[in-house]
């Protein structure tokens, strides 16, 4: 007997069984959507933290990047879990670092991996062990603030540090070039190198790269964990409410007095 004031609400058992059956699927889909929200939030944070990130790190379409960008979303609706992680893939043909290797120093504060041209300079004794080559203010940079591939190749070829020996500049090939230039390693009195200059005339020699000690090199920090948790707190309730509403089909509910 219904209590006084009770409407006598009765929900069919079949409807309750259907809801119970669909509920795990709704949770799994809410988890999936929240993971994609986390990825978008991380891309937006990268855009604020990093100086002119390349499309390989932050894609133009942050919400629907497809296979572009540095982050993957992996999920299982059935198991109701997933993760957002950096790709273990290289950005382009000829690239020496994966997205994971590029991002980890910004997340953990560890020393970054050396780039291919830095390894080449180290092999010929131009770059001290554990040091990095940083572009000078006078160097020609691309729109993302990095040394252009052409200028790196030119420098390595002149210093005969190019891994591909056929690309290295010889006296004969240099004589045939219209533009006369030279690169040389600048050393202190103890003989330790601390940079490379490019000479374009007898009087003009501009800094190309400056060598910095690894302990003095500080990358921009990306608080991966904090951003992820913040997005989850904001988006999970919304995503869960949306998918919960989908399984509670009001048309299948019957009210009996």
ZAMARGU-4260 file (C-alpha; in steps of 0.2 Angstrom, whole numbers, plus 5000, padded with zeros to 4 digits):
<rodrens>
0) 5000/5000/5000 | 5007/5017/4995 | 5011/5029/5009 | 5001/5045/5011 | 5007/5057/4998
5) 5016/5044/4988 | 5011/5044/4970 | 5014/5025/4969 | 5028/5026/4956 | 5031/5009/4949
10) 5045/5006/4936 | 5044/4990/4926 | 5057/4977/4930 | 5061/4975/4911 | 5066/4994/4911
15) 5077/4992/4926 | 5086/4977/4918 | 5089/4987/4902 | 5096/5002/4912 | 5107/4990/4922
20) 5113/4982/4906 | 5117/4999/4897 | 5124/5008/4912 | 5142/5001/4910 | 5142/5006/4892
25) 5137/5024/4897 | 5151/5025/4910 | 5163/5019/4897 | 5158/5032/4884 | 5159/5046/4897
30) 5177/5040/4901 | 5181/5040/4882 | 5174/5058/4880 | 5183/5064/4896 | 5200/5057/4889
35) 5197/5067/4873 | 5193/5083/4883 | 5210/5080/4893 | 5219/5079/4877 | 5211/5095/4871
40) 5215/5104/4887 | 5234/5098/4886 | 5235/5105/4869 | 5228/5122/4875 | 5241/5122/4889
45) 5255/5118/4877 | 5250/5132/4866 | 5251/5144/4881 | 5268/5136/4888 | 5278/5133/4873
50) 5285/5146/4861 | 5278/5143/4844 | 5276/5124/4845 | 5276/5115/4828 | 5260/5106/4822
55) 5268/5090/4826 | 5267/5095/4845 | 5251/5105/4844 | 5239/5102/4829 | 5229/5116/4822
60) 5213/5108/4826 | 5215/5103/4844 | 5198/5095/4847 | 5199/5084/4831 | 5217/5082/4826
65) 5215/5065/4818 | 5232/5057/4818 | 5241/5074/4820 | 5248/5081/4835 | 5259/5073/4849
70) 5246/5065/4860 | 5236/5049/4858 | 5220/5044/4866 | 5218/5025/4870 | 5202/5019/4878
75) 5191/5004/4881 | 5172/5007/4883 | 5170/4989/4889 | 5183/4990/4903 | 5179/5009/4907
80) 5197/5015/4906 | 5210/5023/4895 | 5224/5035/4895 | 5232/5050/4886 | 5250/5048/4881
85) 5264/5055/4870 | 5267/5046/4854 | 5282/5036/4852 | 5283/5042/4834 | 5295/5054/4825
90) 5287/5069/4818 | 5294/5069/4800 | 5306/5060/4789 | 5324/5064/4795 | 5318/5069/4813
95) 5329/5062/4826 | 5317/5064/4841 | 5300/5056/4845 | 5285/5066/4853 | 5288/5057/4869
100) 5307/5062/4869 | 5302/5080/4865 | 5289/5081/4879 | 5296/5072/4893 | 5309/5085/4898
105) 5295/5098/4899 | 5285/5086/4910 | 5298/5079/4922 | 5312/5092/4921 | 5325/5079/4915
110) 5338/5083/4902 | 5332/5083/4885 | 5338/5071/4871 | 5351/5078/4860 | 5346/5083/4842
115) 5354/5074/4827 | 5365/5089/4823 | 5371/5091/4841 | 5376/5072/4841 | 5385/5076/4824
120) 5395/5091/4832 | 5399/5080/4847 | 5406/5067/4836 | 5419/5079/4829 | 5423/5086/4846
125) 5415/5103/4842 | 5401/5101/4856 | 5406/5096/4874 | 5398/5081/4882 | 5382/5085/4890
130) 5380/5102/4882 | 5367/5109/4870 | 5368/5120/4855 | 5356/5134/4856 | 5352/5146/4841
135) 5359/5163/4843 | 5349/5179/4840 | 5358/5182/4824 | 5354/5164/4817 | 5341/5162/4803
140) 5326/5153/4811 | 5310/5146/4804 | 5292/5152/4809 | 5293/5140/4824 | 5309/5147/4831
145) 5320/5133/4826 | 5336/5133/4815 | 5331/5130/4797 | 5335/5113/4790 | 5345/5120/4776
150) 5356/5131/4788 | 5360/5116/4799 | 5365/5105/4784 | 5376/5119/4777 | 5385/5121/4794
155) 5387/5102/4796 | 5393/5100/4778 | 5406/5114/4780 | 5413/5107/4797 | 5413/5090/4788
160) 5402/5084/4802 | 5387/5078/4791 | 5384/5059/4794 | 5382/5058/4775 | 5400/5060/4769
165) 5394/5064/4752 | 5385/5080/4759 | 5401/5087/4767 | 5409/5102/4758 | 5426/5100/4750
170) 5438/5114/4744 | 5433/5111/4726 | 5414/5112/4729 | 5416/5127/4740 | 5426/5136/4726
175) 5411/5133/4714 | 5399/5141/4726 | 5393/5159/4722 | 5390/5163/4740 | 5406/5163/4750
180) 5404/5158/4769 | 5413/5148/4782 | 5409/5141/4799 | 5421/5140/4813 | 5421/5134/4831
185) 5425/5147/4844 | 5435/5141/4859 | 5440/5149/4876 | 5458/5150/4881 | 5458/5132/4888
190) 5452/5126/4871 | 5434/5122/4877 | 5422/5126/4863 | 5407/5137/4867 | 5399/5141/4851
195) 5400/5142/4832 | 5401/5157/4821 | 5397/5160/4802 | 5408/5171/4792 | 5401/5179/4777
200) 5415/5191/4774 | 5432/5196/4780 | 5425/5208/4793 | 5408/5200/4797 | 5406/5184/4807
205) 5390/5181/4817 | 5385/5169/4830 | 5376/5154/4823 | 5374/5143/4839 | 5379/5145/4857
210) 5384/5130/4868 | 5376/5129/4885 | 5379/5117/4899 | 5365/5105/4902 | 5364/5111/4920
215) 5360/5129/4914 | 5348/5123/4901 | 5330/5124/4907 | 5315/5119/4896 | 5297/5126/4898
220) 5288/5116/4911 | 5271/5107/4906 | 5261/5102/4922 | 5254/5087/4913 | 5247/5079/4929
225) 5238/5095/4935 | 5231/5099/4919 | 5224/5082/4916 | 5216/5081/4934 | 5209/5099/4932
230) 5200/5094/4915 | 5193/5078/4923 | 5186/5087/4937 | 5177/5099/4925 | 5172/5088/4911
235) 5168/5071/4919 | 5152/5076/4928 | 5145/5084/4912 | 5150/5069/4901 | 5143/5056/4914
240) 5127/5066/4915 | 5125/5066/4896 | 5127/5048/4894 | 5117/5043/4909 | 5102/5053/4902
245) 5104/5043/4886 | 5100/5027/4895 | 5086/5033/4905 | 5072/5034/4892 | 5058/5042/4900
250) 5046/5035/4887 | 5048/5018/4893 | 5044/5022/4911 | 5026/5019/4917 | 5018/5027/4932
255) 5004/5018/4941 | 4994/5025/4955
</rodrens>
